[in-house]
Amino acid sequence: MAECIVIADDLTGANATGVLLKKMNYCTITILDDDLLKNSNTNKCDCLIFPTDSRAINKDLTYKKINKISNLLRNDNIKVYSKRIDSTLRGNLGSEADGILDALGKDYIAIVAPCFPSSGRIVSGGYLLVNGLPLHKTEAAFDPIKPVHTSNVADIFRQQSKYKVASIGINELMEGKHKIAERMVNLVKKGNRILTFDCITQEDLDLIADALISSKLKFVAVDPGVFTSTIARKLITPIKEQKKNKNKILALVGSINPVTKGQMEELWLSQKTYNVFINIKELLESEVSRKTEINRVADEILSNCDKNNITTVTGTSLFPENRVNFDYYSKRDKLEIDELSEKINSSFAEIAFLIFSKNSTFKGLYTSGGDITISVCERFGVLGLNLLDEVLPLAAYAEMLDGKFDKLKVITKGGMVGEKDAIKRCITYLKEQLFI
């Protein structure tokens, strides 16, 4: 039975969101007639999408349409409700939010995250920018039916919705998921039922999703599709994967170059993946903080691995704003840069060692960057690699020889190797080899 319901204001937007969900292996069906709900195929899919063709009609009729279909679809099995909106905020956004919130009940809130990084849509300072331009300076301002006259996301919802609206800015996102979750809960206690978010990158969307899950608030995702797909992959296991064996994959990514950043964002968006960021600064502050951070990451992965077949460990330095000042630590500790780098690489290796030692369902490993790969092989006591195949140029599939985890399957790839989908292709290949 479907665990994700998406209500979209037009058919093309519905299908665009459906494709994002399909990329993550969800069986997705767009419903064009209510009679299809009686078809047995809908009971075997993960996501149902309903276009309402309501963008251009008046707000009262929009409310009635959304409210009616939301009441029809309401079900205790649903884990993700989504109101798909136009990426340039055209239409009756407030009426749509009101319609679905009223149907679901007073304990539900709307989470508005209208970021679509790959299409140049970001929200910064509360304003939606399209390829760097404020929304009201784009073609959306001249839409003949539903022109947009402001770029402020929260203001649009305040003008159109009967519910109280609050915003969470990019500065608050920097405080981490637990602080964000606390902030969300407090805003809801103050009577806000619509929360709008700044969001610039896929990392921001992952962070908002993690905070939302931590808050335990009941929600409707209101976005052009990317946030919906992000929260879905954290909460819903595709029916196909439920029937397969539970072999797991761990990916270690310590590279900080822009190529790797783009590849990881593509992976997170396209597949159901549980990611844990390792705070690189903590690895260098002291030996105590290093061990604490290693154990924190390993424990978080082990406590969540039953729900996830693919787990990634990513250094916070993947994002420029989190880069570490190596010169400072080099002078403070009287160490060369390569010695500091080795401390980081060996920490990644130790995390992997702890995970593979404590959970035997981890059967595959992906490593990005030669230094991390060497550190892993040393920590695992590997004597050699039996090369099995070329996944893509400069990415090799192999099995470890001897050591603690003899015959463990691994894919190794350079940090700057491949197109945007390179890591996704490597993980997909490894899944196929392990029958995940």
KAGI-V77880 format. One record per run of one state. SS is the DSSP state (alpha for helix, beta for strand, coil for the rest). FROM is the first residue (numbers start at 1). LEN is the number of residues. If there is no record, write none. Layout:
SS|FROM|LEN, SS|FROM|LEN
This chain:
coil|1|3, beta|4|5, coil|9|2, alpha|11|13, coil|24|4, beta|28|4, coil|32|2, alpha|34|5, coil|39|1, alpha|40|5, coil|45|2, beta|47|5, coil|52|7, alpha|59|15, coil|74|6, beta|80|5, coil|85|8, alpha|93|12, coil|105|3, beta|108|5, coil|113|3, beta|116|1, alpha|117|3, coil|120|1, beta|121|4, coil|125|2, beta|127|4, coil|131|2, beta|133|2, alpha|135|3, coil|138|1, alpha|139|4, coil|143|9, beta|152|1, alpha|153|8, coil|161|3, beta|164|5, coil|169|1, alpha|170|4, coil|174|3, alpha|177|13, coil|190|2, beta|192|6, coil|198|1, beta|199|1, coil|200|2, alpha|202|14, coil|216|2, beta|218|6, coil|224|2, alpha|226|10, coil|236|3, alpha|239|4, coil|243|5, beta|248|6, coil|254|4, alpha|258|13, coil|271|3, beta|274|5, coil|279|1, alpha|280|6, coil|286|1, alpha|287|21, coil|308|2, beta|310|6, alpha|316|3, coil|319|1, alpha|320|3, coil|323|3, alpha|326|8, coil|334|3, alpha|337|22, coil|359|3, beta|362|7, coil|369|1, alpha|370|11, coil|381|3, beta|384|9, coil|393|2, beta|395|7, coil|402|7, beta|409|5, coil|414|8, alpha|422|13, coil|435|2
